[in-house]
Amino acid sequence: MTDTQTQRVQRNGGWLWVSAGVLAALILVQGAGLLDSSARAEMAISSGAYAMMTSDGGNDEILVVVDSSQEALMVYRSDRNLGLQLLERENLAALFERARARATGRP
């Protein structure tokens, strides 16, 4: 191998390390955002029998889940230390029945 070929091989290896360093830095920058991520209020999504919506609950984030297969409404609170906590579970049929009764003036 001549001196020119040896220098060319060494330069190519150097660029490989530089690109690896740049990729590692990008991964660290993107990964740092995942560690501090929080729920964004007022987002909604549905999948299959579930519909989910987040909302701002003051100091907490609130997750509302509607399970259409079981006709249930569940409300969760997000806590950094304890994770998701179930606050309330309601049967949708009973919930709408109470709402209709209040709308017509019945107790």
Biopython code that builds the backbone (N, CA, C, O; Angstrom):
import numpy as np
from Bio.PDB.StructureBuilder import StructureBuilder

atoms = [
    (1, "MET", "N", (0.845, -1.161, 0.000)),
    (1, "MET", "CA", (0.000, 0.000, 0.000)),
    (1, "MET", "C", (0.900, 1.237, 0.000)),
    (1, "MET", "O", (1.891, 1.274, 0.730)),
    (2, "THR", "N", (0.576, 2.234, -0.795)),
    (2, "THR", "CA", (1.391, 3.444, -0.860)),
    (2, "THR", "C", (0.969, 4.403, 0.232)),
    (2, "THR", "O", (-0.053, 4.210, 0.890)),
    (3, "ASP", "N", (1.771, 5.442, 0.415)),
    (3, "ASP", "CA", (1.458, 6.445, 1.439)),
    (3, "ASP", "C", (0.144, 7.156, 1.147)),
    (3, "ASP", "O", (-0.598, 7.478, 2.075)),
    (4, "THR", "N", (-0.157, 7.406, -0.117)),
    (4, "THR", "CA", (-1.398, 8.085, -0.496)),
    (4, "THR", "C", (-2.604, 7.239, -0.129)),
    (4, "THR", "O", (-3.595, 7.757, 0.384)),
    (5, "GLN", "N", (-2.527, 5.934, -0.390)),
    (5, "GLN", "CA", (-3.640, 5.043, -0.061)),
    (5, "GLN", "C", (-3.829, 4.938, 1.450)),
    (5, "GLN", "O", (-4.963, 4.877, 1.927)),
    (6, "THR", "N", (-2.738, 4.916, 2.203)),
    (6, "THR", "CA", (-2.818, 4.833, 3.657)),
    (6, "THR", "C", (-3.486, 6.077, 4.226)),
    (6, "THR", "O", (-4.326, 5.963, 5.118)),
    (7, "GLN", "N", (-3.134, 7.266, 3.730)),
    (7, "GLN", "CA", (-3.739, 8.504, 4.207)),
    (7, "GLN", "C", (-5.231, 8.538, 3.887)),
    (7, "GLN", "O", (-6.037, 8.986, 4.704)),
    (8, "ARG", "N", (-5.595, 8.064, 2.695)),
    (8, "ARG", "CA", (-7.001, 8.067, 2.296)),
    (8, "ARG", "C", (-7.824, 7.158, 3.221)),
    (8, "ARG", "O", (-8.938, 7.520, 3.598)),
    (9, "VAL", "N", (-7.301, 5.999, 3.586)),
    (9, "VAL", "CA", (-7.998, 5.075, 4.478)),
    (9, "VAL", "C", (-8.165, 5.704, 5.856)),
    (9, "VAL", "O", (-9.227, 5.574, 6.464)),
    (10, "GLN", "N", (-7.136, 6.383, 6.359)),
    (10, "GLN", "CA", (-7.218, 7.011, 7.672)),
    (10, "GLN", "C", (-8.244, 8.144, 7.677)),
    (10, "GLN", "O", (-8.971, 8.305, 8.657)),
    (11, "ARG", "N", (-8.317, 8.930, 6.602)),
    (11, "ARG", "CA", (-9.289, 10.020, 6.530)),
    (11, "ARG", "C", (-10.716, 9.475, 6.517)),
    (11, "ARG", "O", (-11.590, 10.020, 7.191)),
    (12, "ASN", "N", (-10.960, 8.418, 5.767)),
    (12, "ASN", "CA", (-12.303, 7.846, 5.712)),
    (12, "ASN", "C", (-12.747, 7.361, 7.086)),
    (12, "ASN", "O", (-13.909, 7.536, 7.454)),
    (13, "GLY", "N", (-11.860, 6.768, 7.833)),
    (13, "GLY", "CA", (-12.187, 6.318, 9.182)),
    (13, "GLY", "C", (-12.496, 7.478, 10.105)),
    (13, "GLY", "O", (-13.351, 7.357, 10.982)),
    (14, "GLY", "N", (-11.819, 8.597, 9.927)),
    (14, "GLY", "CA", (-12.063, 9.787, 10.744)),
    (14, "GLY", "C", (-13.459, 10.344, 10.530)),
    (14, "GLY", "O", (-14.125, 10.729, 11.491)),
    (15, "TRP", "N", (-13.909, 10.393, 9.288)),
    (15, "TRP", "CA", (-15.252, 10.887, 8.991)),
    (15, "TRP", "C", (-16.319, 9.961, 9.568)),
    (15, "TRP", "O", (-17.395, 10.409, 9.964)),
    (16, "LEU", "N", (-16.016, 8.695, 9.610)),
    (16, "LEU", "CA", (-16.960, 7.748, 10.194)),
    (16, "LEU", "C", (-17.163, 8.046, 11.681)),
    (16, "LEU", "O", (-18.294, 8.017, 12.168)),
    (17, "TRP", "N", (-16.080, 8.333, 12.404)),
    (17, "TRP", "CA", (-16.181, 8.663, 13.820)),
    (17, "TRP", "C", (-16.902, 9.994, 14.038)),
    (17, "TRP", "O", (-17.668, 10.144, 14.990)),
    (18, "VAL", "N", (-16.652, 10.955, 13.154)),
    (18, "VAL", "CA", (-17.330, 12.249, 13.266)),
    (18, "VAL", "C", (-18.837, 12.072, 13.081)),
    (18, "VAL", "O", (-19.628, 12.620, 13.849)),
    (19, "SER", "N", (-19.231, 11.310, 12.064)),
    (19, "SER", "CA", (-20.665, 11.098, 11.828)),
    (19, "SER", "C", (-21.297, 10.303, 12.970)),
    (19, "SER", "O", (-22.450, 10.545, 13.326)),
    (20, "ALA", "N", (-20.556, 9.358, 13.545)),
    (20, "ALA", "CA", (-21.073, 8.605, 14.693)),
    (20, "ALA", "C", (-21.288, 9.532, 15.889)),
    (20, "ALA", "O", (-22.272, 9.395, 16.616)),
    (21, "GLY", "N", (-20.372, 10.469, 16.089)),
    (21, "GLY", "CA", (-20.509, 11.439, 17.175)),
    (21, "GLY", "C", (-21.714, 12.344, 16.982)),
    (21, "GLY", "O", (-22.436, 12.637, 17.935)),
    (22, "VAL", "N", (-21.930, 12.788, 15.744)),
    (22, "VAL", "CA", (-23.084, 13.640, 15.442)),
    (22, "VAL", "C", (-24.380, 12.875, 15.688)),
    (22, "VAL", "O", (-25.315, 13.420, 16.275)),
    (23, "LEU", "N", (-24.448, 11.627, 15.250)),
    (23, "LEU", "CA", (-25.648, 10.812, 15.476)),
    (23, "LEU", "C", (-25.899, 10.594, 16.968)),
    (23, "LEU", "O", (-27.040, 10.655, 17.425)),
    (24, "ALA", "N", (-24.830, 10.339, 17.722)),
    (24, "ALA", "CA", (-24.978, 10.143, 19.169)),
    (24, "ALA", "C", (-25.502, 11.413, 19.833)),
    (24, "ALA", "O", (-26.344, 11.344, 20.728)),
    (25, "ALA", "N", (-25.006, 12.572, 19.399)),
    (25, "ALA", "CA", (-25.481, 13.838, 19.960)),
    (25, "ALA", "C", (-26.956, 14.054, 19.642)),
    (25, "ALA", "O", (-27.712, 14.508, 20.501)),
    (26, "LEU", "N", (-27.375, 13.737, 18.425)),
    (26, "LEU", "CA", (-28.785, 13.882, 18.054)),
    (26, "LEU", "C", (-29.674, 12.966, 18.881)),
    (26, "LEU", "O", (-30.762, 13.363, 19.300)),
    (27, "ILE", "N", (-29.218, 11.752, 19.114)),
    (27, "ILE", "CA", (-29.991, 10.806, 19.925)),
    (27, "ILE", "C", (-30.138, 11.326, 21.354)),
    (27, "ILE", "O", (-31.215, 11.230, 21.942)),
    (28, "LEU", "N", (-29.061, 11.877, 21.911)),
    (28, "LEU", "CA", (-29.129, 12.420, 23.270)),
    (28, "LEU", "C", (-30.082, 13.608, 23.355)),
    (28, "LEU", "O", (-30.851, 13.725, 24.309)),
    (29, "VAL", "N", (-30.031, 14.486, 22.361)),
    (29, "VAL", "CA", (-30.912, 15.652, 22.366)),
    (29, "VAL", "C", (-32.371, 15.217, 22.266)),
    (29, "VAL", "O", (-33.217, 15.733, 22.997)),
    (30, "GLN", "N", (-32.676, 14.281, 21.377)),
    (30, "GLN", "CA", (-34.049, 13.801, 21.240)),
    (30, "GLN", "C", (-34.488, 13.028, 22.476)),
    (30, "GLN", "O", (-35.630, 13.166, 22.914)),
    (31, "GLY", "N", (-33.612, 12.225, 23.037)),
    (31, "GLY", "CA", (-33.943, 11.430, 24.217)),
    (31, "GLY", "C", (-34.193, 12.279, 25.441)),
    (31, "GLY", "O", (-35.018, 11.919, 26.281)),
    (32, "ALA", "N", (-33.502, 13.397, 25.563)),
    (32, "ALA", "CA", (-33.690, 14.278, 26.717)),
    (32, "ALA", "C", (-35.107, 14.834, 26.740)),
    (32, "ALA", "O", (-35.667, 15.040, 27.817)),
    (33, "GLY", "N", (-35.689, 15.077, 25.594)),
    (33, "GLY", "CA", (-37.064, 15.568, 25.531)),
    (33, "GLY", "C", (-38.061, 14.533, 26.011)),
    (33, "GLY", "O", (-39.114, 14.895, 26.537)),
    (34, "LEU", "N", (-37.759, 13.259, 25.844)),
    (34, "LEU", "CA", (-38.676, 12.201, 26.266)),
    (34, "LEU", "C", (-38.734, 12.073, 27.779)),
    (34, "LEU", "O", (-39.771, 11.703, 28.328)),
    (35, "LEU", "N", (-37.634, 12.373, 28.459)),
    (35, "LEU", "CA", (-37.612, 12.219, 29.903)),
    (35, "LEU", "C", (-38.508, 13.231, 30.606)),
    (35, "LEU", "O", (-39.104, 12.919, 31.637)),
    (36, "ASP", "N", (-38.609, 14.428, 30.065)),
    (36, "ASP", "CA", (-39.400, 15.469, 30.695)),
    (36, "ASP", "C", (-40.749, 15.661, 30.029)),
    (36, "ASP", "O", (-41.412, 16.670, 30.269)),
    (37, "SER", "N", (-41.167, 14.726, 29.206)),
    (37, "SER", "CA", (-42.416, 14.923, 28.476)),
    (37, "SER", "C", (-43.605, 14.828, 29.424)),
    (37, "SER", "O", (-43.584, 14.080, 30.402)),
    (38, "SER", "N", (-44.621, 15.589, 29.119)),
    (38, "SER", "CA", (-45.844, 15.559, 29.911)),
    (38, "SER", "C", (-47.024, 15.469, 28.960)),
    (38, "SER", "O", (-46.899, 15.711, 27.759)),
    (39, "ALA", "N", (-48.146, 15.124, 29.509)),
    (39, "ALA", "CA", (-49.344, 15.048, 28.681)),
    (39, "ALA", "C", (-49.719, 16.444, 28.223)),
    (39, "ALA", "O", (-49.642, 17.403, 28.991)),
    (40, "ARG", "N", (-50.115, 16.548, 27.000)),
    (40, "ARG", "CA", (-50.557, 17.841, 26.475)),
    (40, "ARG", "C", (-52.077, 17.897, 26.593)),
    (40, "ARG", "O", (-52.791, 17.039, 26.073)),
    (41, "ALA", "N", (-52.546, 18.913, 27.278)),
    (41, "ALA", "CA", (-53.980, 19.032, 27.520)),
    (41, "ALA", "C", (-54.746, 19.222, 26.225)),
    (41, "ALA", "O", (-54.251, 19.787, 25.249)),
    (42, "GLU", "N", (-55.960, 18.733, 26.255)),
    (42, "GLU", "CA", (-56.916, 18.910, 25.174)),
    (42, "GLU", "C", (-56.543, 18.168, 23.895)),
    (42, "GLU", "O", (-56.761, 18.672, 22.793)),
    (43, "MET", "N", (-55.990, 16.987, 24.041)),
    (43, "MET", "CA", (-55.747, 16.116, 22.896)),
    (43, "MET", "C", (-56.766, 14.992, 22.951)),
    (43, "MET", "O", (-57.113, 14.519, 24.034)),
    (44, "ALA", "N", (-57.248, 14.561, 21.793)),
    (44, "ALA", "CA", (-58.240, 13.485, 21.750)),
    (44, "ALA", "C", (-57.837, 12.465, 20.701)),
    (44, "ALA", "O", (-57.255, 12.805, 19.671)),
    (45, "ILE", "N", (-58.159, 11.199, 20.982)),
    (45, "ILE", "CA", (-57.858, 10.113, 20.052)),
    (45, "ILE", "C", (-58.860, 8.994, 20.299)),
    (45, "ILE", "O", (-59.369, 8.840, 21.409)),
    (46, "SER", "N", (-59.135, 8.224, 19.272)),
    (46, "SER", "CA", (-60.001, 7.060, 19.455)),
    (46, "SER", "C", (-59.387, 5.873, 18.731)),
    (46, "SER", "O", (-58.760, 6.009, 17.681)),
    (47, "SER", "N", (-59.587, 4.715, 19.325)),
    (47, "SER", "CA", (-59.068, 3.475, 18.751)),
    (47, "SER", "C", (-59.989, 2.341, 19.176)),
    (47, "SER", "O", (-60.132, 2.057, 20.365)),
    (48, "GLY", "N", (-60.601, 1.704, 18.211)),
    (48, "GLY", "CA", (-61.504, 0.603, 18.519)),
    (48, "GLY", "C", (-62.662, 1.075, 19.373)),
    (48, "GLY", "O", (-63.375, 2.008, 19.004)),
    (49, "ALA", "N", (-62.848, 0.433, 20.511)),
    (49, "ALA", "CA", (-63.963, 0.755, 21.400)),
    (49, "ALA", "C", (-63.631, 1.891, 22.359)),
    (49, "ALA", "O", (-64.480, 2.279, 23.161)),
    (50, "TYR", "N", (-62.417, 2.433, 22.296)),
    (50, "TYR", "CA", (-61.989, 3.450, 23.247)),
    (50, "TYR", "C", (-61.871, 4.822, 22.595)),
    (50, "TYR", "O", (-61.401, 4.951, 21.465)),
    (51, "ALA", "N", (-62.302, 5.829, 23.319)),
    (51, "ALA", "CA", (-62.068, 7.225, 22.953)),
    (51, "ALA", "C", (-61.417, 7.875, 24.166)),
    (51, "ALA", "O", (-61.894, 7.722, 25.291)),
    (52, "MET", "N", (-60.323, 8.602, 23.937)),
    (52, "MET", "CA", (-59.581, 9.198, 25.043)),
    (52, "MET", "C", (-59.355, 10.678, 24.788)),
    (52, "MET", "O", (-59.147, 11.099, 23.650)),
    (53, "MET", "N", (-59.397, 11.461, 25.852)),
    (53, "MET", "CA", (-59.165, 12.892, 25.758)),
    (53, "MET", "C", (-58.415, 13.344, 27.003)),
    (53, "MET", "O", (-58.732, 12.917, 28.113)),
    (54, "THR", "N", (-57.425, 14.203, 26.821)),
    (54, "THR", "CA", (-56.738, 14.789, 27.965)),
    (54, "THR", "C", (-57.228, 16.209, 28.157)),
    (54, "THR", "O", (-57.686, 16.858, 27.217)),
    (55, "SER", "N", (-57.124, 16.678, 29.384)),
    (55, "SER", "CA", (-57.551, 18.034, 29.709)),
    (55, "SER", "C", (-56.685, 18.561, 30.843)),
    (55, "SER", "O", (-56.145, 17.794, 31.640)),
    (56, "ASP", "N", (-56.563, 19.869, 30.901)),
    (56, "ASP", "CA", (-55.790, 20.508, 31.958)),
    (56, "ASP", "C", (-56.624, 20.526, 33.231)),
    (56, "ASP", "O", (-57.742, 21.041, 33.240)),
    (57, "GLY", "N", (-56.088, 19.972, 34.288)),
    (57, "GLY", "CA", (-56.796, 19.928, 35.558)),
    (57, "GLY", "C", (-56.124, 20.789, 36.611)),
    (57, "GLY", "O", (-56.099, 20.424, 37.787)),
    (58, "GLY", "N", (-55.580, 21.925, 36.206)),
    (58, "GLY", "CA", (-54.860, 22.776, 37.151)),
    (58, "GLY", "C", (-53.445, 22.271, 37.306)),
    (58, "GLY", "O", (-52.639, 22.371, 36.381)),
    (59, "ASN", "N", (-53.135, 21.725, 38.477)),
    (59, "ASN", "CA", (-51.797, 21.176, 38.715)),
    (59, "ASN", "C", (-51.621, 19.795, 38.104)),
    (59, "ASN", "O", (-50.495, 19.311, 37.990)),
    (60, "ASP", "N", (-52.707, 19.160, 37.712)),
    (60, "ASP", "CA", (-52.666, 17.796, 37.187)),
    (60, "ASP", "C", (-53.160, 17.767, 35.753)),
    (60, "ASP", "O", (-53.795, 18.709, 35.278)),
    (61, "GLU", "N", (-52.863, 16.685, 35.081)),
    (61, "GLU", "CA", (-53.442, 16.409, 33.772)),
    (61, "GLU", "C", (-54.544, 15.380, 33.989)),
    (61, "GLU", "O", (-54.386, 14.455, 34.786)),
    (62, "ILE", "N", (-55.642, 15.538, 33.294)),
    (62, "ILE", "CA", (-56.789, 14.643, 33.429)),
    (62, "ILE", "C", (-56.945, 13.853, 32.135)),
    (62, "ILE", "O", (-56.876, 14.419, 31.043)),
    (63, "LEU", "N", (-57.155, 12.550, 32.259)),
    (63, "LEU", "CA", (-57.414, 11.678, 31.116)),
    (63, "LEU", "C", (-58.827, 11.132, 31.255)),
    (63, "LEU", "O", (-59.169, 10.515, 32.264)),
    (64, "VAL", "N", (-59.643, 11.363, 30.234)),
    (64, "VAL", "CA", (-61.017, 10.858, 30.215)),
    (64, "VAL", "C", (-61.083, 9.761, 29.162)),
    (64, "VAL", "O", (-60.722, 9.986, 28.006)),
    (65, "VAL", "N", (-61.542, 8.577, 29.553)),
    (65, "VAL", "CA", (-61.620, 7.424, 28.653)),
    (65, "VAL", "C", (-63.072, 6.971, 28.573)),
    (65, "VAL", "O", (-63.725, 6.760, 29.595)),
    (66, "VAL", "N", (-63.569, 6.823, 27.349)),
    (66, "VAL", "CA", (-64.907, 6.271, 27.126)),
    (66, "VAL", "C", (-64.722, 4.902, 26.496)),
    (66, "VAL", "O", (-64.136, 4.774, 25.421)),
    (67, "ASP", "N", (-65.226, 3.881, 27.172)),
    (67, "ASP", "CA", (-65.180, 2.508, 26.667)),
    (67, "ASP", "C", (-66.575, 2.177, 26.151)),
    (67, "ASP", "O", (-67.481, 1.892, 26.935)),
    (68, "SER", "N", (-66.747, 2.216, 24.832)),
    (68, "SER", "CA", (-68.085, 2.009, 24.265)),
    (68, "SER", "C", (-68.528, 0.555, 24.357)),
    (68, "SER", "O", (-69.730, 0.289, 24.339)),
    (69, "SER", "N", (-67.610, -0.387, 24.452)),
    (69, "SER", "CA", (-68.016, -1.791, 24.557)),
    (69, "SER", "C", (-68.642, -2.087, 25.920)),
    (69, "SER", "O", (-69.565, -2.896, 26.012)),
    (70, "GLN", "N", (-68.153, -1.446, 26.971)),
    (70, "GLN", "CA", (-68.715, -1.634, 28.310)),
    (70, "GLN", "C", (-69.604, -0.468, 28.727)),
    (70, "GLN", "O", (-70.136, -0.460, 29.837)),
    (71, "GLU", "N", (-69.769, 0.520, 27.841)),
    (71, "GLU", "CA", (-70.559, 1.718, 28.115)),
    (71, "GLU", "C", (-70.149, 2.344, 29.440)),
    (71, "GLU", "O", (-70.968, 2.549, 30.335)),
    (72, "ALA", "N", (-68.842, 2.646, 29.541)),
    (72, "ALA", "CA", (-68.304, 3.203, 30.779)),
    (72, "ALA", "C", (-67.461, 4.438, 30.484)),
    (72, "ALA", "O", (-66.827, 4.545, 29.434)),
    (73, "LEU", "N", (-67.470, 5.357, 31.429)),
    (73, "LEU", "CA", (-66.655, 6.561, 31.386)),
    (73, "LEU", "C", (-65.707, 6.499, 32.574)),
    (73, "LEU", "O", (-66.147, 6.345, 33.713)),
    (74, "MET", "N", (-64.413, 6.618, 32.317)),
    (74, "MET", "CA", (-63.424, 6.585, 33.387)),
    (74, "MET", "C", (-62.610, 7.871, 33.346)),
    (74, "MET", "O", (-62.221, 8.338, 32.276)),
    (75, "VAL", "N", (-62.357, 8.436, 34.517)),
    (75, "VAL", "CA", (-61.574, 9.664, 34.627)),
    (75, "VAL", "C", (-60.333, 9.346, 35.452)),
    (75, "VAL", "O", (-60.424, 8.845, 36.572)),
    (76, "TYR", "N", (-59.170, 9.648, 34.874)),
    (76, "TYR", "CA", (-57.889, 9.389, 35.527)),
    (76, "TYR", "C", (-57.157, 10.698, 35.780)),
    (76, "TYR", "O", (-57.337, 11.677, 35.055)),
    (77, "ARG", "N", (-56.337, 10.701, 36.810)),
    (77, "ARG", "CA", (-55.471, 11.832, 37.139)),
    (77, "ARG", "C", (-54.031, 11.383, 36.948)),
    (77, "ARG", "O", (-53.655, 10.280, 37.347)),
    (78, "SER", "N", (-53.231, 12.243, 36.336)),
    (78, "SER", "CA", (-51.822, 11.935, 36.113)),
    (78, "SER", "C", (-50.990, 12.509, 37.252)),
    (78, "SER", "O", (-51.065, 13.702, 37.548)),
    (79, "ASP", "N", (-50.195, 11.652, 37.887)),
    (79, "ASP", "CA", (-49.316, 12.067, 38.975)),
    (79, "ASP", "C", (-47.905, 11.610, 38.634)),
    (79, "ASP", "O", (-47.699, 10.451, 38.276)),
    (80, "ARG", "N", (-46.931, 12.511, 38.741)),
    (80, "ARG", "CA", (-45.544, 12.160, 38.383)),
    (80, "ARG", "C", (-45.007, 11.005, 39.226)),
    (80, "ARG", "O", (-44.275, 10.154, 38.720)),
    (81, "ASN", "N", (-45.364, 10.972, 40.492)),
    (81, "ASN", "CA", (-44.831, 9.942, 41.383)),
    (81, "ASN", "C", (-45.623, 8.640, 41.332)),
    (81, "ASN", "O", (-45.043, 7.555, 41.375)),
    (82, "LEU", "N", (-46.935, 8.746, 41.241)),
    (82, "LEU", "CA", (-47.782, 7.556, 41.331)),
    (82, "LEU", "C", (-48.328, 7.088, 39.990)),
    (82, "LEU", "O", (-48.959, 6.033, 39.925)),
    (83, "GLY", "N", (-48.104, 7.842, 38.920)),
    (83, "GLY", "CA", (-48.617, 7.465, 37.600)),
    (83, "GLY", "C", (-50.085, 7.837, 37.471)),
    (83, "GLY", "O", (-50.532, 8.831, 38.043)),
    (84, "LEU", "N", (-50.828, 7.043, 36.724)),
    (84, "LEU", "CA", (-52.256, 7.314, 36.532)),
    (84, "LEU", "C", (-53.058, 6.758, 37.701)),
    (84, "LEU", "O", (-52.846, 5.625, 38.132)),
    (85, "GLN", "N", (-53.981, 7.571, 38.208)),
    (85, "GLN", "CA", (-54.859, 7.146, 39.290)),
    (85, "GLN", "C", (-56.302, 7.294, 38.826)),
    (85, "GLN", "O", (-56.686, 8.336, 38.295)),
    (86, "LEU", "N", (-57.095, 6.252, 39.025)),
    (86, "LEU", "CA", (-58.513, 6.300, 38.669)),
    (86, "LEU", "C", (-59.252, 7.185, 39.666)),
    (86, "LEU", "O", (-59.254, 6.914, 40.867)),
    (87, "LEU", "N", (-59.879, 8.247, 39.159)),
    (87, "LEU", "CA", (-60.654, 9.135, 40.027)),
    (87, "LEU", "C", (-62.115, 8.734, 40.083)),
    (87, "LEU", "O", (-62.732, 8.746, 41.149)),
    (88, "GLU", "N", (-62.667, 8.377, 38.929)),
    (88, "GLU", "CA", (-64.101, 8.086, 38.856)),
    (88, "GLU", "C", (-64.384, 7.117, 37.723)),
    (88, "GLU", "O", (-63.744, 7.164, 36.672)),
    (89, "ARG", "N", (-65.348, 6.241, 37.951)),
    (89, "ARG", "CA", (-65.839, 5.342, 36.902)),
    (89, "ARG", "C", (-67.357, 5.429, 36.921)),
    (89, "ARG", "O", (-67.985, 5.232, 37.961)),
    (90, "GLU", "N", (-67.940, 5.723, 35.769)),
    (90, "GLU", "CA", (-69.387, 5.890, 35.666)),
    (90, "GLU", "C", (-69.937, 5.014, 34.552)),
    (90, "GLU", "O", (-69.306, 4.842, 33.510)),
    (91, "ASN", "N", (-71.117, 4.465, 34.786)),
    (91, "ASN", "CA", (-71.845, 3.768, 33.738)),
    (91, "ASN", "C", (-72.510, 4.837, 32.877)),
    (91, "ASN", "O", (-73.234, 5.686, 33.396)),
    (92, "LEU", "N", (-72.273, 4.802, 31.570)),
    (92, "LEU", "CA", (-72.798, 5.849, 30.688)),
    (92, "LEU", "C", (-74.322, 5.889, 30.662)),
    (92, "LEU", "O", (-74.905, 6.972, 30.626)),
    (93, "ALA", "N", (-74.974, 4.731, 30.681)),
    (93, "ALA", "CA", (-76.441, 4.708, 30.661)),
    (93, "ALA", "C", (-76.996, 5.414, 31.896)),
    (93, "ALA", "O", (-77.920, 6.220, 31.792)),
    (94, "ALA", "N", (-76.434, 5.112, 33.060)),
    (94, "ALA", "CA", (-76.893, 5.744, 34.301)),
    (94, "ALA", "C", (-76.570, 7.235, 34.307)),
    (94, "ALA", "O", (-77.358, 8.039, 34.805)),
    (95, "LEU", "N", (-75.429, 7.602, 33.763)),
    (95, "LEU", "CA", (-75.031, 9.004, 33.702)),
    (95, "LEU", "C", (-75.996, 9.816, 32.836)),
    (95, "LEU", "O", (-76.415, 10.906, 33.224)),
    (96, "PHE", "N", (-76.346, 9.284, 31.665)),
    (96, "PHE", "CA", (-77.283, 9.984, 30.790)),
    (96, "PHE", "C", (-78.693, 10.007, 31.378)),
    (96, "PHE", "O", (-79.434, 10.971, 31.185)),
    (97, "GLU", "N", (-79.059, 8.957, 32.087)),
    (97, "GLU", "CA", (-80.373, 8.916, 32.737)),
    (97, "GLU", "C", (-80.486, 10.023, 33.778)),
    (97, "GLU", "O", (-81.503, 10.714, 33.844)),
    (98, "ARG", "N", (-79.448, 10.194, 34.591)),
    (98, "ARG", "CA", (-79.442, 11.270, 35.590)),
    (98, "ARG", "C", (-79.466, 12.644, 34.920)),
    (98, "ARG", "O", (-80.139, 13.557, 35.398)),
    (99, "ALA", "N", (-78.736, 12.790, 33.821)),
    (99, "ALA", "CA", (-78.707, 14.077, 33.110)),
    (99, "ALA", "C", (-80.080, 14.416, 32.532)),
    (99, "ALA", "O", (-80.512, 15.567, 32.597)),
    (100, "ARG", "N", (-80.770, 13.418, 31.967)),
    (100, "ARG", "CA", (-82.122, 13.654, 31.429)),
    (100, "ARG", "C", (-83.084, 14.042, 32.549)),
    (100, "ARG", "O", (-83.919, 14.931, 32.383)),
    (101, "ALA", "N", (-82.959, 13.373, 33.681)),
    (101, "ALA", "CA", (-83.837, 13.669, 34.817)),
    (101, "ALA", "C", (-83.617, 15.099, 35.303)),
    (101, "ALA", "O", (-84.584, 15.799, 35.606)),
    (102, "ARG", "N", (-82.382, 15.537, 35.382)),
    (102, "ARG", "CA", (-82.102, 16.910, 35.819)),
    (102, "ARG", "C", (-82.591, 17.927, 34.800)),
    (102, "ARG", "O", (-83.054, 19.005, 35.172)),
    (103, "ALA", "N", (-82.491, 17.594, 33.518)),
    (103, "ALA", "CA", (-82.924, 18.522, 32.466)),
    (103, "ALA", "C", (-84.434, 18.733, 32.500)),
    (103, "ALA", "O", (-84.920, 19.813, 32.165)),
    (104, "THR", "N", (-85.169, 17.713, 32.900)),
    (104, "THR", "CA", (-86.635, 17.832, 32.964)),
    (104, "THR", "C", (-87.113, 18.285, 34.337)),
    (104, "THR", "O", (-88.315, 18.435, 34.554)),
    (105, "GLY", "N", (-86.191, 18.504, 35.260)),
    (105, "GLY", "CA", (-86.559, 19.006, 36.582)),
    (105, "GLY", "C", (-86.824, 17.935, 37.605)),
    (105, "GLY", "O", (-87.237, 18.245, 38.723)),
    (106, "ARG", "N", (-86.600, 16.678, 37.260)),
    (106, "ARG", "CA", (-86.797, 15.595, 38.230)),
    (106, "ARG", "C", (-85.505, 15.391, 39.018)),
    (106, "ARG", "O", (-84.411, 15.620, 38.501)),
    (107, "PRO", "N", (-85.639, 14.959, 40.268)),
    (107, "PRO", "CA", (-84.430, 14.708, 41.080)),
    (107, "PRO", "C", (-83.684, 13.468, 40.666)),
    (107, "PRO", "O", (-82.657, 13.139, 41.258)),
]
sb = StructureBuilder()
sb.init_structure("model")
sb.init_model(0)
sb.init_chain("A")
sb.init_seg("    ")
for serial, (resi, resn, name, xyz) in enumerate(atoms, 1):
    if name == "N":
        sb.init_residue(resn, " ", resi, " ")
    sb.init_atom(name, np.array(xyz, "f"), 0.0, 1.0, " ", f" {name:<3s}", serial, name[0])
structure = sb.get_structure()
